[in-house]
Amino acid sequence: MVEEKVAGGAVRPVRDLALPPGAAWFHLATAVVTTAALVLQFVLTTTTTGQPLPVRWLRLASYFTIQSNLLVAVAAWALWLRPARGVRLLFKVVRLDGLVGITVTGLVYVVVLRPTVDLDGWWAVADTLLHYVVPLLAVVGWAVYGPRRRTDRRVVLLALVWPVAWFAWTLAHGAVAGFYPYPFVDVDDLGYGSVLGNAALVTALLLAAAAAYLWADRWLDARARRPRWIA
């Protein structure tokens, strides 16, 4: 049994559904794989040549992919420690941001970016983990192991703060340093009109993903609560 705060500072119990066996271990596997992928990418970026090291680190941190994976890792580690976690608003927002961000990361990468990438060796390993394996683990873990009832309209709206902040940072950083992490946000090549149009499309995709997770969360919760004798 966990609790949540309601109006006036009162606390009420929240009765969770019994979590599927193995929930904590699946979240641990997700946390380990995601963390390993991030560490590998960090090491590769650190040991390569080119721009000064602080610049390379800043550019790495500016990728939506890296931030999405980091949010997935934070949520997964927290869920391993306590699989029923999630009544606090901050955790709900972080979990949804991770899910939506990693879903959009995988979709945009496969549809738009993959044809432009040619990697080998450990770079290809990191690429596969960050863009394929982690999205799959995050979505499957949420669908199978929950926990449920961690998404509502307020969480969806608050979850949009991070992508908007990322886009604002991308434009500001690009204007100063001339670096844009993805071709579809490159103002130097496309101009602000096209970039803003692309941002609107990505925002629509983010909203669609968040709405889908909100609907699926309610549907899965209702399905789990349905008496077994009802077909």
C-alpha positions as CSV (number, residue, x, y, z in Angstrom):
1,M,0.0,0.0,0.0
2,V,1.3,3.4,-1.0
3,E,-0.1,6.9,-0.3
4,E,-0.6,10.2,-2.1
5,K,-1.3,13.7,-1.0
6,V,-4.6,15.3,-1.8
7,A,-6.1,18.8,-1.4
8,G,-5.4,20.4,2.0
9,G,-2.3,18.3,2.6
10,A,-4.3,15.2,3.6
11,V,-2.9,11.8,2.7
12,R,-5.0,8.9,1.3
13,P,-4.0,5.3,0.5
14,V,-3.7,4.2,-3.0
15,R,-4.3,0.5,-3.5
16,D,-2.1,-0.9,-6.3
17,L,-2.9,-3.9,-8.4
18,A,-0.6,-6.8,-7.6
19,L,2.5,-6.3,-9.8
20,P,3.4,-9.1,-12.2
21,P,6.2,-11.4,-11.0
22,G,9.6,-10.3,-12.1
23,A,8.7,-6.6,-12.4
24,A,11.7,-5.5,-10.3
25,W,14.1,-7.6,-12.2
26,F,12.9,-6.4,-15.6
27,H,13.2,-2.8,-14.5
28,L,16.7,-3.6,-13.2
29,A,17.6,-5.1,-16.6
30,T,16.3,-2.0,-18.3
31,A,18.3,0.3,-16.0
32,V,21.5,-1.7,-16.5
33,V,21.2,-1.8,-20.3
34,T,20.3,1.9,-20.6
35,T,23.1,3.0,-18.2
36,A,25.6,0.8,-20.1
37,A,24.5,2.3,-23.4
38,L,24.9,5.9,-22.0
39,V,28.3,5.1,-20.5
40,L,29.5,3.5,-23.7
41,Q,28.4,6.5,-25.8
42,F,30.1,8.9,-23.2
43,V,33.3,6.9,-23.4
44,L,33.3,6.9,-27.2
45,T,32.6,10.7,-27.3
46,T,35.3,11.3,-24.7
47,T,38.0,9.3,-26.5
48,T,37.4,10.6,-30.0
49,T,39.2,13.5,-31.5
50,G,38.0,16.8,-32.9
51,Q,36.4,19.5,-30.8
52,P,37.6,20.3,-27.2
53,L,36.4,17.8,-24.7
54,P,33.9,20.2,-22.9
55,V,32.4,21.0,-26.3
56,R,32.0,17.3,-27.1
57,W,30.3,16.6,-23.8
58,L,27.9,19.6,-24.2
59,R,27.0,18.5,-27.6
60,L,26.4,14.9,-26.5
61,A,24.1,16.1,-23.7
62,S,22.2,18.2,-26.2
63,Y,20.9,15.2,-28.1
64,F,17.2,14.3,-27.5
65,T,18.2,10.7,-27.7
66,I,20.7,11.0,-24.8
67,Q,18.2,12.9,-22.7
68,S,15.4,10.4,-23.4
69,N,17.7,7.4,-22.5
70,L,18.7,9.2,-19.3
71,L,15.1,9.7,-18.2
72,V,14.4,6.0,-19.0
73,A,17.4,5.0,-16.8
74,V,16.3,7.2,-13.9
75,A,12.8,5.8,-13.9
76,A,14.0,2.2,-14.3
77,W,16.5,2.5,-11.4
78,A,13.7,4.0,-9.2
79,L,11.3,1.2,-10.2
80,W,13.8,-1.5,-9.4
81,L,14.2,-0.1,-5.9
82,R,10.4,0.1,-5.5
83,P,8.3,-1.5,-8.3
84,A,5.1,0.1,-7.0
85,R,6.6,3.6,-7.0
86,G,4.8,6.4,-8.7
87,V,2.3,8.4,-6.7
88,R,4.5,11.4,-6.6
89,L,4.0,13.9,-9.4
90,L,7.6,14.3,-10.2
91,F,8.1,10.6,-10.8
92,K,5.0,10.4,-13.0
93,V,6.3,13.2,-15.2
94,V,9.8,11.7,-15.4
95,R,8.4,8.2,-16.3
96,L,6.1,9.6,-19.0
97,D,8.8,11.8,-20.4
98,G,11.1,8.8,-20.6
99,L,8.4,6.7,-22.3
100,V,7.3,9.4,-24.8
101,G,10.8,10.6,-25.4
102,I,12.2,7.2,-26.1
103,T,9.2,6.2,-28.3
104,V,9.6,9.3,-30.5
105,T,13.4,8.8,-30.5
106,G,13.0,5.3,-31.9
107,L,10.3,6.3,-34.5
108,V,12.1,9.4,-35.8
109,Y,15.4,7.5,-35.9
110,V,14.1,4.6,-37.9
111,V,12.0,6.7,-40.3
112,V,14.1,9.8,-40.7
113,L,17.7,9.5,-39.4
114,R,18.8,5.9,-39.9
115,P,19.4,6.2,-43.7
116,T,21.8,9.0,-43.0
117,V,23.9,7.1,-40.4
118,D,26.8,4.8,-41.2
119,L,28.5,3.4,-38.1
120,D,30.6,0.4,-37.3
121,G,32.4,-1.1,-34.3
122,W,31.4,0.1,-30.8
123,W,29.7,3.2,-32.3
124,A,27.2,0.8,-34.0
125,V,26.7,-1.1,-30.7
126,A,25.9,2.2,-28.9
127,D,23.7,3.3,-31.7
128,T,21.7,0.0,-31.6
129,L,21.3,0.1,-27.8
130,L,20.2,3.7,-27.6
131,H,17.8,3.7,-30.6
132,Y,16.5,0.1,-30.7
133,V,17.1,-1.9,-27.5
134,V,16.3,0.7,-24.9
135,P,13.0,1.9,-26.6
136,L,11.9,-1.8,-26.8
137,L,12.7,-2.5,-23.2
138,A,11.1,0.7,-22.0
139,V,7.8,0.2,-23.8
140,V,7.6,-3.5,-23.0
141,G,8.4,-2.9,-19.4
142,W,5.7,-0.3,-19.1
143,A,3.1,-2.4,-20.9
144,V,3.8,-5.7,-19.1
145,Y,5.0,-4.6,-15.6
146,G,3.5,-1.1,-15.1
147,P,2.8,0.1,-12.6
148,R,-0.6,1.4,-13.8
149,R,-2.5,4.6,-13.0
150,R,0.5,6.8,-13.2
151,T,-0.7,9.0,-16.1
152,D,-3.4,11.7,-16.3
153,R,-4.0,14.9,-18.2
154,R,-2.0,17.0,-15.8
155,V,1.0,14.6,-16.1
156,V,0.7,14.8,-19.9
157,L,0.8,18.6,-19.9
158,L,3.7,18.8,-17.5
159,A,5.6,16.2,-19.5
160,L,5.6,18.6,-22.4
161,V,7.8,21.1,-20.5
162,W,11.0,19.1,-21.1
163,P,10.6,18.7,-25.0
164,V,9.8,22.4,-25.3
165,A,12.8,23.3,-23.1
166,W,15.0,21.0,-25.2
167,F,13.9,22.7,-28.4
168,A,14.5,26.2,-27.0
169,W,17.9,25.1,-25.8
170,T,18.6,23.6,-29.3
171,L,17.8,26.9,-31.1
172,A,19.7,29.0,-28.5
173,H,22.8,26.7,-28.5
174,G,22.8,26.5,-32.3
175,A,22.6,30.3,-32.7
176,V,25.7,30.7,-30.5
177,A,27.7,27.6,-31.4
178,G,26.4,26.7,-34.9
179,F,25.7,23.2,-33.7
180,Y,22.4,21.4,-34.3
181,P,22.0,17.8,-33.2
182,Y,19.6,16.8,-36.0
183,P,19.2,17.8,-39.6
184,F,15.5,18.7,-39.2
185,V,16.4,21.4,-36.6
186,D,19.3,22.8,-38.5
187,V,18.4,26.5,-38.9
188,D,21.5,27.2,-40.9
189,D,20.4,24.8,-43.7
190,L,16.6,25.0,-43.4
191,G,15.8,28.4,-42.0
192,Y,13.6,29.1,-39.0
193,G,10.3,28.6,-40.9
194,S,11.1,25.1,-41.9
195,V,12.6,24.2,-38.5
196,L,9.5,25.6,-36.7
197,G,7.3,23.5,-39.0
198,N,9.4,20.4,-38.2
199,A,9.1,21.2,-34.5
200,A,5.3,21.4,-34.8
201,L,5.3,18.0,-36.4
202,V,7.5,16.5,-33.7
203,T,5.3,18.2,-31.0
204,A,2.2,16.6,-32.6
205,L,4.0,13.2,-32.5
206,L,4.9,13.8,-28.8
207,L,1.3,14.6,-28.0
208,A,0.0,11.6,-29.9
209,A,2.4,9.3,-28.0
210,A,1.5,10.8,-24.7
211,A,-2.3,10.5,-25.4
212,A,-1.7,6.9,-26.5
213,Y,0.1,6.1,-23.3
214,L,-2.7,7.8,-21.3
215,W,-5.4,5.8,-23.1
216,A,-3.4,2.6,-22.9
217,D,-2.8,3.0,-19.2
218,R,-6.5,3.3,-18.5
219,W,-7.3,0.4,-20.8
220,L,-4.7,-1.9,-19.3
221,D,-5.8,-0.9,-15.8
222,A,-9.5,-1.6,-16.5
223,R,-8.5,-4.9,-18.2
224,A,-6.5,-6.0,-15.2
225,R,-9.3,-5.2,-12.8
226,R,-11.9,-7.1,-14.9
227,P,-13.1,-10.3,-13.2
228,R,-11.5,-13.3,-14.8
229,W,-14.8,-15.0,-15.5
230,I,-15.9,-12.1,-17.8
231,A,-14.8,-12.7,-21.4
